[in-house]
């Protein structure tokens, strides 16, 4: 009887070990898909009432990426927007409406492996894509002081890196993380994520080299990237800086909750949202 119990115990331990290593292998082999969730369907700029230029630009490594660009009205800046995981260019249309109806320009980028951009998503590649998008604006005669670098979620990693390498009017980080590694480790506490994860997006490392006004906004109810990670990034940043917590905000609903009014006010513009003639059903 005793030997039988011992065999059962070893069997349970063996099955548990096999399960653990199976999950371990899945996390390692699927990490790019889990992190980026690349939207790889072709997109065209057909958003009503927005004359968006659908363009292709070349990154430093010759990878071709897709961008949507709408120049600003006179004396208005441009938002250089970096989206989150799994997002399409079109998914940012409510952002574009708010910007355009207040005269701002915008450039939205599809990372490599997303939409019609070539290549495969990876941290180094996304950084090159971000720099290429910034340099495109400069080539169009946009001054650095008229560029607002804006990153949402995963895009906070690209935005922070670009802001550490280029001058700009301000950096806006929406639902950001201190590092993608820290978020992943909290979700998967029983796995050595630091050893597994290739693309760590260490924002706290790059934010130290950012010396422009910073605005960090986060939703208190964010379950994808808890607000404590955004606050940690903020605490590691240089001044001038401002942190705003939306008490009822989640990860993807800050636009609906009026975050663009906060952006415009932070930048010294009127607290407008979008023109009344534009009907937005969200």
Residue frames as qw, qx, qy, qz and C-alpha x, y, z in Angstrom:
[[0.000, 0.885, 0.465, 0.000, 0.00, 0.00, 0.00],
 [0.320, -0.792, 0.096, 0.511, 2.82, 2.36, 0.93],
 [0.411, -0.148, 0.592, 0.678, 4.66, 1.68, -2.35],
 [0.230, 0.616, 0.674, 0.337, 1.47, 2.35, -4.29],
 [0.116, -0.938, -0.249, 0.214, 1.01, 5.73, -2.61],
 [0.388, -0.587, 0.346, 0.621, 4.62, 6.61, -3.39],
 [0.380, 0.185, 0.691, 0.586, 4.09, 5.67, -7.07],
 [0.100, 0.820, 0.548, 0.134, 0.99, 7.84, -7.22],
 [0.256, -0.871, -0.015, 0.418, 2.87, 10.76, -5.69],
 [0.390, -0.347, 0.533, 0.666, 5.69, 10.42, -8.22],
 [0.303, 0.469, 0.717, 0.418, 3.13, 10.13, -11.01],
 [0.020, -0.926, -0.365, 0.088, 1.46, 13.35, -9.91],
 [0.331, -0.735, 0.238, 0.541, 4.82, 15.10, -9.65],
 [0.432, -0.036, 0.670, 0.603, 5.75, 13.83, -13.10],
 [0.218, 0.682, 0.635, 0.290, 2.51, 15.00, -14.68],
 [0.147, -0.938, -0.171, 0.263, 2.79, 18.38, -12.98],
 [0.404, -0.534, 0.413, 0.618, 6.37, 18.74, -14.24],
 [0.382, 0.253, 0.706, 0.540, 5.35, 17.82, -17.78],
 [0.083, 0.857, 0.502, 0.085, 2.53, 20.36, -17.66],
 [0.282, -0.850, 0.045, 0.442, 4.83, 23.06, -16.33],
 [0.379, -0.355, 0.551, 0.653, 7.45, 22.52, -19.02],
 [0.321, 0.504, 0.704, 0.385, 4.78, 22.30, -21.73],
 [0.011, -0.950, -0.306, 0.068, 3.47, 25.72, -20.68],
 [0.412, -0.678, 0.283, 0.540, 7.06, 26.95, -20.36],
 [0.427, 0.013, 0.657, 0.621, 7.78, 25.90, -23.96],
 [0.203, 0.738, 0.599, 0.235, 4.52, 27.45, -25.20],
 [0.160, -0.936, -0.107, 0.296, 5.32, 30.79, -23.59],
 [0.410, -0.517, 0.449, 0.603, 8.83, 30.81, -25.05],
 [0.363, 0.149, 0.732, 0.557, 7.85, 29.73, -28.56],
 [0.085, 0.724, 0.615, 0.300, 4.74, 31.94, -28.76],
 [0.320, -0.565, -0.289, 0.703, 6.02, 35.05, -27.01],
 [0.094, -0.068, 0.328, 0.938, 6.01, 37.25, -30.11],
 [0.255, -0.444, -0.682, -0.521, 2.39, 36.45, -30.85],
 [0.422, -0.632, -0.595, 0.263, 1.44, 36.95, -27.22],
 [0.318, -0.452, -0.117, 0.825, 3.22, 40.31, -27.02],
 [0.001, 0.191, -0.342, -0.920, 2.37, 41.89, -30.38],
 [0.427, 0.496, 0.722, -0.225, -0.80, 40.14, -31.59],
 [0.098, -0.279, 0.401, 0.867, -0.01, 41.68, -34.98],
 [0.563, 0.618, 0.385, -0.391, -2.96, 42.86, -37.07],
 [0.328, -0.308, 0.651, 0.611, -1.75, 41.75, -40.49],
 [0.447, 0.625, 0.632, 0.099, -4.69, 42.57, -42.76],
 [0.327, 0.225, 0.277, 0.875, -4.24, 45.13, -45.52],
 [0.026, -0.748, -0.488, 0.450, -5.75, 48.56, -44.76],
 [0.291, 0.455, 0.319, 0.779, -6.65, 51.59, -46.84],
 [0.091, -0.240, -0.367, 0.894, -7.28, 55.08, -45.50],
 [0.169, -0.417, -0.628, -0.635, -11.01, 55.35, -46.12],
 [0.185, -0.476, -0.648, 0.565, -12.18, 57.15, -43.01],
 [0.125, 0.797, 0.493, 0.326, -15.01, 59.58, -43.86],
 [0.097, -0.983, -0.086, -0.134, -14.18, 63.32, -43.73],
 [0.519, -0.705, 0.372, 0.308, -10.47, 62.69, -43.22],
 [0.674, 0.707, -0.211, -0.037, -8.17, 63.21, -46.21],
 [0.685, -0.560, 0.441, 0.148, -5.51, 60.87, -44.90],
 [0.460, 0.668, -0.560, -0.168, -2.40, 60.20, -46.95],
 [0.955, -0.172, 0.240, -0.032, -1.74, 56.46, -47.06],
 [0.328, 0.818, -0.473, 0.002, 2.03, 56.20, -47.50],
 [0.961, -0.108, -0.092, 0.237, 4.98, 53.82, -47.30],
 [0.006, -0.905, 0.409, -0.117, 8.30, 54.82, -45.78],
 [0.829, 0.228, -0.459, 0.224, 11.59, 53.00, -45.33],
 [0.666, -0.738, 0.099, 0.046, 13.19, 52.29, -41.96],
 [0.100, -0.810, 0.560, 0.146, 16.96, 52.34, -41.46],
 [0.484, -0.216, 0.839, 0.126, 17.19, 48.60, -42.13],
 [0.193, 0.144, -0.642, -0.728, 15.29, 49.10, -45.43],
 [0.071, 0.393, 0.909, -0.120, 12.10, 47.55, -44.08],
 [0.148, -0.302, -0.362, -0.869, 9.03, 49.17, -45.65],
 [0.032, -0.382, -0.771, 0.510, 6.32, 50.34, -43.26],
 [0.036, -0.633, -0.578, -0.514, 2.86, 51.81, -43.78],
 [0.131, -0.275, -0.418, 0.856, 1.87, 55.15, -42.28],
 [0.053, 0.787, 0.562, 0.249, -1.26, 57.29, -42.29],
 [0.354, -0.202, -0.118, 0.906, -0.48, 60.99, -42.36],
 [0.067, 0.855, 0.457, 0.236, -2.61, 64.12, -42.22],
 [0.392, 0.265, -0.166, 0.865, -0.72, 67.44, -42.16],
 [0.180, -0.566, -0.555, 0.582, -1.66, 70.00, -39.51],
 [0.158, 0.912, 0.309, 0.221, -3.41, 73.28, -40.03],
 [0.342, 0.654, -0.227, 0.636, -1.32, 76.43, -39.75],
 [0.113, -0.567, 0.487, -0.655, 0.40, 76.90, -36.39],
 [0.864, -0.305, 0.169, -0.364, -0.82, 73.55, -35.05],
 [0.207, -0.530, 0.821, 0.038, 1.43, 70.61, -34.09],
 [0.725, 0.171, -0.582, -0.325, 1.45, 66.99, -35.21],
 [0.746, -0.382, 0.469, -0.279, 0.75, 63.95, -33.03],
 [0.434, 0.399, -0.798, -0.124, 3.12, 61.08, -33.81],
 [0.768, -0.266, 0.270, -0.516, 1.02, 58.18, -32.57],
 [0.271, 0.291, -0.918, -0.007, 2.21, 54.67, -31.68],
 [0.759, -0.248, -0.181, -0.575, -0.62, 52.19, -31.09],
 [0.571, -0.409, 0.644, -0.303, -0.95, 49.22, -28.77],
 [0.213, -0.150, 0.949, 0.175, -0.80, 45.47, -29.36],
 [0.291, 0.389, 0.872, 0.058, -3.17, 44.01, -31.91],
 [0.227, 0.726, 0.256, -0.596, -4.34, 47.44, -33.09],
 [0.553, 0.486, 0.486, 0.471, -5.01, 48.42, -36.68],
 [0.195, 0.072, 0.089, 0.974, -4.52, 51.85, -38.21],
 [0.306, -0.477, -0.471, -0.676, -8.27, 52.28, -38.53],
 [0.548, -0.528, -0.621, 0.185, -8.84, 51.47, -34.86],
 [0.350, -0.313, -0.241, 0.849, -7.46, 54.90, -34.02],
 [0.113, 0.523, 0.492, 0.687, -10.08, 56.76, -36.05],
 [0.333, -0.857, -0.390, -0.049, -11.79, 58.34, -33.02],
 [0.533, -0.535, 0.044, 0.654, -8.43, 59.76, -32.07],
 [0.362, 0.140, 0.439, 0.811, -7.93, 61.11, -35.58],
 [0.064, -0.756, -0.526, -0.385, -11.33, 62.81, -35.60],
 [0.439, -0.831, -0.227, 0.257, -10.59, 64.62, -32.36],
 [0.518, -0.363, 0.231, 0.739, -7.21, 65.75, -33.59],
 [0.291, 0.294, 0.533, 0.738, -8.29, 66.86, -37.04],
 [0.110, -0.805, -0.511, -0.282, -11.38, 68.77, -35.96],
 [0.398, -0.871, -0.063, 0.281, -9.13, 70.85, -33.74],
 [0.347, 0.906, -0.237, -0.046, -6.57, 71.49, -36.46],
 [0.480, -0.588, 0.640, 0.120, -3.89, 69.09, -35.31],
 [0.634, 0.443, -0.578, -0.260, -2.05, 66.85, -37.72],
 [0.779, -0.360, 0.489, -0.156, -1.22, 63.24, -37.03],
 [0.496, 0.453, -0.720, -0.176, 0.97, 60.43, -38.22],
 [0.835, -0.249, 0.393, -0.294, -0.07, 56.91, -37.27],
 [0.209, 0.541, -0.795, -0.177, 2.27, 54.04, -37.95],
 [0.974, -0.045, -0.044, -0.220, 1.68, 50.37, -38.63],
 [0.429, -0.633, 0.637, 0.095, 4.62, 48.54, -37.08],
 [0.315, 0.387, -0.811, -0.307, 6.48, 45.97, -39.13],
 [0.080, -0.104, -0.990, 0.059, 4.31, 42.88, -39.46],
 [0.223, 0.531, 0.594, -0.562, 1.15, 44.95, -38.95],
 [0.475, 0.732, 0.152, -0.465, -1.34, 45.98, -41.68],
 [0.790, 0.608, 0.005, 0.083, 0.61, 46.41, -44.95],
 [0.107, -0.852, 0.513, -0.008, 4.02, 46.88, -43.37],
 [0.772, 0.333, -0.539, 0.046, 6.74, 44.41, -44.25],
 [0.207, 0.441, -0.728, 0.482, 8.74, 42.29, -41.84],
 [0.651, -0.404, -0.642, 0.034, 8.06, 40.76, -38.46],
 [0.335, -0.857, 0.040, -0.388, 7.44, 42.61, -35.23],
 [0.775, -0.194, -0.360, 0.481, 10.31, 42.76, -32.75],
 [0.350, -0.827, -0.192, 0.396, 11.56, 45.37, -30.30],
 [0.399, -0.367, 0.338, 0.770, 14.56, 46.55, -32.28],
 [0.208, 0.347, 0.667, 0.625, 12.50, 46.72, -35.46],
 [0.120, -0.842, -0.523, -0.056, 9.71, 48.73, -33.84],
 [0.366, -0.715, -0.002, 0.596, 12.28, 51.21, -32.57],
 [0.313, -0.102, 0.523, 0.787, 13.59, 51.64, -36.12],
 [0.061, 0.606, 0.692, 0.389, 10.03, 52.07, -37.39],
 [0.245, -0.857, -0.369, 0.262, 9.39, 54.76, -34.81],
 [0.350, -0.545, 0.218, 0.730, 12.51, 56.70, -35.70],
 [0.254, 0.186, 0.661, 0.681, 11.65, 56.45, -39.41],
 [0.039, -0.776, -0.610, -0.157, 8.20, 57.92, -38.74],
 [0.304, -0.816, -0.113, 0.478, 9.70, 60.82, -36.77],
 [0.360, -0.331, 0.438, 0.755, 12.32, 61.47, -39.45],
 [0.216, 0.500, 0.695, 0.470, 9.56, 61.48, -42.11],
 [0.108, -0.905, -0.396, 0.112, 7.87, 64.37, -40.31],
 [0.357, -0.672, 0.194, 0.619, 11.15, 66.30, -40.20],
 [0.362, 0.022, 0.643, 0.675, 11.59, 65.68, -43.93],
 [0.086, 0.699, 0.637, 0.313, 8.16, 67.26, -44.48],
 [0.129, 0.525, -0.048, 0.840, 9.29, 70.46, -42.83],
 [0.625, -0.698, -0.277, -0.213, 7.69, 69.79, -39.44],
 [0.105, 0.662, -0.533, 0.516, 9.85, 71.28, -36.70],
 [0.434, -0.040, -0.838, 0.329, 10.77, 69.18, -33.68],
 [0.086, 0.081, 0.506, -0.854, 8.93, 71.65, -31.43],
 [0.606, 0.107, -0.102, -0.782, 5.74, 70.90, -33.39],
 [0.632, 0.050, -0.756, -0.164, 5.91, 67.13, -32.86],
 [0.602, -0.406, 0.438, -0.530, 4.07, 65.48, -29.96],
 [0.368, 0.203, -0.905, -0.058, 5.16, 61.89, -29.42],
 [0.672, -0.192, 0.263, -0.665, 2.23, 59.83, -28.16],
 [0.345, 0.168, -0.919, -0.086, 2.22, 56.15, -27.26],
 [0.752, -0.268, 0.106, -0.593, -0.61, 53.94, -26.04],
 [0.955, -0.178, 0.205, -0.120, 0.05, 50.68, -24.19],
 [0.857, 0.019, 0.273, 0.436, 2.68, 48.74, -26.18],
 [0.430, 0.754, 0.134, 0.479, 3.20, 51.95, -28.13],
 [0.376, -0.918, 0.121, -0.028, 4.52, 53.58, -24.96],
 [0.798, -0.304, 0.335, 0.397, 7.65, 51.49, -25.47],
 [0.579, 0.449, 0.337, 0.591, 8.21, 52.87, -28.97],
 [0.009, -0.931, -0.158, -0.329, 7.25, 56.41, -27.98],
 [0.576, -0.789, 0.153, 0.151, 9.60, 56.48, -24.99],
 [0.757, -0.090, 0.356, 0.541, 12.49, 55.17, -27.07],
 [0.412, 0.648, 0.313, 0.558, 11.92, 57.71, -29.86],
 [0.211, -0.952, -0.068, -0.211, 11.67, 60.54, -27.32],
 [0.701, -0.600, 0.226, 0.312, 15.00, 59.42, -25.84],
 [0.646, 0.014, 0.446, 0.619, 16.65, 59.76, -29.26],
 [0.207, 0.499, 0.414, 0.733, 14.86, 62.75, -30.83],
 [0.014, 0.133, 0.314, -0.940, 13.71, 66.20, -29.76],
 [0.143, -0.532, -0.732, -0.401, 10.00, 66.97, -29.55],
 [0.263, -0.552, 0.004, -0.791, 7.48, 69.33, -27.98],
 [0.581, -0.355, 0.487, -0.547, 6.21, 66.75, -25.49],
 [0.286, 0.081, -0.951, -0.088, 5.83, 63.06, -24.74],
 [0.672, -0.175, 0.176, -0.698, 2.38, 61.68, -23.90],
 [0.207, 0.129, -0.970, 0.012, 2.13, 58.14, -22.55],
 [0.685, -0.155, -0.004, -0.712, -1.32, 56.58, -22.25],
 [0.951, -0.189, 0.128, -0.210, -1.71, 53.38, -20.20],
 [0.480, 0.648, -0.582, 0.104, 2.05, 52.75, -20.28],
 [0.929, -0.312, -0.159, 0.117, 4.27, 50.23, -18.54],
 [0.360, -0.817, 0.419, 0.163, 7.56, 50.54, -16.72],
 [0.054, 0.414, -0.837, -0.354, 8.67, 47.55, -18.77],
 [0.784, 0.060, -0.379, -0.488, 6.85, 44.83, -20.68],
 [0.492, 0.169, -0.816, 0.251, 8.95, 42.36, -18.73],
 [0.100, -0.068, 0.654, -0.747, 7.53, 43.50, -15.38],
 [0.666, 0.070, 0.031, -0.742, 3.94, 43.24, -16.60],
 [0.761, 0.175, -0.583, -0.224, 4.56, 39.75, -17.99],
 [0.319, 0.180, -0.820, 0.440, 6.28, 38.62, -14.79],
 [0.366, -0.051, 0.487, -0.791, 3.32, 39.71, -12.69],
 [0.786, 0.135, -0.149, -0.585, 0.93, 37.73, -14.88],
 [0.902, 0.155, -0.402, 0.005, 3.13, 34.64, -14.96],
 [0.393, -0.796, 0.382, -0.257, 4.60, 34.60, -11.48],
 [0.851, -0.301, 0.429, -0.001, 5.73, 30.96, -11.53],
 [0.835, 0.412, 0.167, 0.324, 7.87, 31.23, -14.65],
 [0.501, -0.480, 0.141, 0.707, 11.35, 32.77, -15.09],
 [0.454, 0.836, 0.308, -0.005, 10.09, 35.41, -17.54],
 [0.096, -0.891, 0.329, 0.298, 13.34, 37.37, -17.37],
 [0.415, -0.325, 0.775, 0.348, 15.12, 34.39, -18.92],
 [0.508, 0.421, 0.742, 0.116, 12.36, 33.67, -21.43],
 [0.292, 0.882, 0.321, -0.183, 11.46, 37.11, -22.76],
 [0.626, 0.205, 0.256, 0.708, 13.36, 38.55, -25.70],
 [0.088, 0.550, 0.207, 0.805, 11.62, 41.91, -26.15],
 [0.381, -0.410, -0.637, 0.531, 11.50, 43.58, -22.75],
 [0.015, 0.745, 0.284, 0.603, 10.69, 47.20, -23.70],
 [0.541, -0.402, -0.446, 0.589, 12.43, 48.66, -20.67],
 [0.057, 0.858, 0.271, 0.432, 10.79, 52.07, -20.53],
 [0.525, -0.838, -0.019, 0.144, 12.36, 52.97, -17.19],
 [0.699, -0.180, 0.278, 0.634, 15.76, 52.69, -18.87],
 [0.364, 0.424, 0.400, 0.726, 14.94, 55.00, -21.78],
 [0.167, -0.897, -0.370, -0.171, 12.81, 57.51, -19.87],
 [0.568, -0.631, -0.012, 0.528, 15.97, 58.70, -18.09],
 [0.397, -0.084, 0.394, 0.825, 17.16, 60.15, -21.42],
 [0.061, 0.708, 0.566, 0.419, 13.91, 62.01, -22.08],
 [0.284, -0.317, -0.269, 0.864, 14.18, 65.73, -21.31],
 [0.182, -0.270, -0.372, -0.869, 10.93, 67.14, -22.68],
 [0.507, -0.141, 0.348, -0.776, 7.59, 67.73, -20.90],
 [0.220, -0.026, -0.970, -0.098, 5.95, 64.42, -20.03],
 [0.628, -0.135, 0.170, -0.748, 2.29, 63.56, -19.45],
 [0.160, 0.020, -0.987, -0.010, 1.35, 60.09, -18.19],
 [0.630, -0.113, 0.081, -0.764, -2.33, 59.11, -18.04],
 [0.200, 0.057, -0.978, 0.023, -3.68, 55.84, -16.71],
 [0.652, -0.373, -0.304, -0.586, -6.97, 54.24, -15.78],
 [0.368, -0.449, 0.661, -0.476, -7.29, 53.12, -12.17],
 [0.844, 0.047, 0.415, -0.336, -9.32, 50.09, -13.31],
 [0.536, 0.599, -0.549, -0.228, -6.81, 49.04, -15.98],
 [0.882, -0.252, 0.382, -0.114, -6.51, 45.26, -15.77],
 [0.855, 0.474, -0.047, 0.204, -4.18, 44.84, -18.75],
 [0.514, 0.316, -0.342, 0.720, -1.43, 47.15, -17.53],
 [0.443, -0.729, -0.473, 0.220, -2.22, 48.08, -13.91],
 [0.065, 0.964, 0.025, 0.255, -1.76, 51.75, -13.09],
 [0.643, -0.698, 0.219, 0.227, 1.12, 51.02, -10.71],
 [0.746, 0.075, 0.356, 0.558, 3.34, 50.32, -13.72],
 [0.280, 0.781, 0.229, 0.510, 2.52, 53.68, -15.27],
 [0.383, -0.917, 0.040, -0.101, 3.19, 55.38, -11.94],
 [0.786, -0.386, 0.260, 0.406, 6.54, 53.62, -11.62],
 [0.592, 0.414, 0.301, 0.623, 7.54, 54.88, -15.04],
 [0.035, -0.912, -0.149, -0.380, 6.43, 58.38, -14.09],
 [0.616, -0.774, 0.092, 0.110, 8.45, 58.27, -10.86],
 [0.758, -0.182, 0.328, 0.534, 11.59, 57.42, -12.84],
 [0.459, 0.683, 0.322, 0.467, 11.10, 60.27, -15.33],
 [0.346, -0.046, -0.108, 0.931, 12.70, 63.69, -15.40],
 [0.108, 0.767, 0.435, -0.460, 10.77, 66.90, -14.81],
 [0.471, -0.005, 0.282, -0.836, 8.69, 68.65, -16.01],
 [0.245, -0.098, -0.938, -0.223, 6.10, 65.89, -15.77],
 [0.532, -0.102, 0.233, -0.808, 2.48, 65.29, -14.85],
 [0.100, -0.074, -0.991, -0.039, 0.53, 62.15, -13.91],
 [0.550, -0.047, 0.055, -0.832, -3.25, 61.88, -14.23],
 [0.059, 0.056, 0.993, -0.087, -5.26, 58.90, -12.98],
 [0.517, -0.168, -0.361, -0.758, -8.76, 58.29, -14.35],
 [0.428, -0.197, 0.696, -0.542, -10.73, 56.90, -11.41],
 [0.785, 0.259, 0.436, -0.357, -13.18, 55.03, -13.67],
 [0.477, 0.673, -0.453, -0.338, -10.77, 54.46, -16.54],
 [0.937, -0.046, 0.338, 0.074, -9.78, 51.12, -17.97],
 [0.591, -0.257, 0.481, 0.595, -7.12, 50.30, -20.55],
 [0.289, 0.212, 0.624, 0.694, -8.82, 51.23, -23.82],
 [0.016, -0.771, -0.618, -0.150, -11.54, 53.71, -22.87],
 [0.330, -0.516, -0.171, 0.772, -9.69, 56.90, -21.95],
 [0.078, 0.129, 0.451, 0.880, -10.52, 58.48, -25.32],
 [0.296, -0.594, -0.654, -0.362, -14.22, 58.14, -24.52],
 [0.488, -0.668, -0.440, 0.349, -13.61, 59.58, -21.07],
 [0.089, 0.990, 0.090, 0.065, -12.21, 62.82, -22.50],
 [0.740, -0.388, 0.140, 0.531, -8.48, 62.29, -22.34],
 [0.510, 0.428, 0.274, 0.694, -7.89, 64.45, -25.42],
 [0.163, -0.927, -0.147, -0.305, -9.22, 67.48, -23.57],
 [0.678, -0.675, 0.150, 0.247, -6.46, 66.81, -21.04],
 [0.726, 0.091, 0.304, 0.610, -3.89, 66.45, -23.82],
 [0.271, 0.733, 0.252, 0.571, -4.87, 69.76, -25.42],
 [0.390, -0.910, -0.030, -0.136, -4.82, 71.55, -22.08],
 [0.789, -0.423, 0.200, 0.399, -1.40, 70.07, -21.25],
 [0.606, 0.235, 0.341, 0.680, -0.10, 71.38, -24.57],
 [0.108, -0.377, -0.102, 0.914, -1.54, 74.86, -23.97],
 [0.173, -0.169, -0.592, -0.769, -4.50, 74.62, -26.34],
 [0.570, -0.183, 0.118, -0.792, -8.25, 75.01, -25.59],
 [0.352, -0.072, 0.900, -0.248, -9.94, 72.02, -23.94],
 [0.674, 0.285, -0.213, -0.648, -11.83, 71.04, -27.09],
 [0.667, -0.072, 0.741, -0.034, -12.78, 67.46, -27.90],
 [0.297, 0.157, 0.737, 0.587, -14.33, 67.27, -31.37],
 [0.214, 0.029, -0.172, -0.961, -16.56, 69.53, -33.44],
 [0.534, 0.201, 0.566, -0.595, -20.32, 69.19, -33.03],
 [0.670, 0.451, -0.227, -0.544, -20.89, 68.51, -36.72],
 [0.396, 0.306, -0.864, -0.048, -18.99, 65.24, -36.43],
 [0.829, -0.309, 0.058, -0.463, -21.28, 62.56, -35.09],
 [0.253, 0.410, -0.859, 0.172, -19.30, 59.99, -33.16],
 [0.863, -0.279, -0.065, -0.417, -21.14, 56.88, -32.06],
 [0.247, 0.459, -0.813, 0.259, -18.96, 54.93, -29.67]]
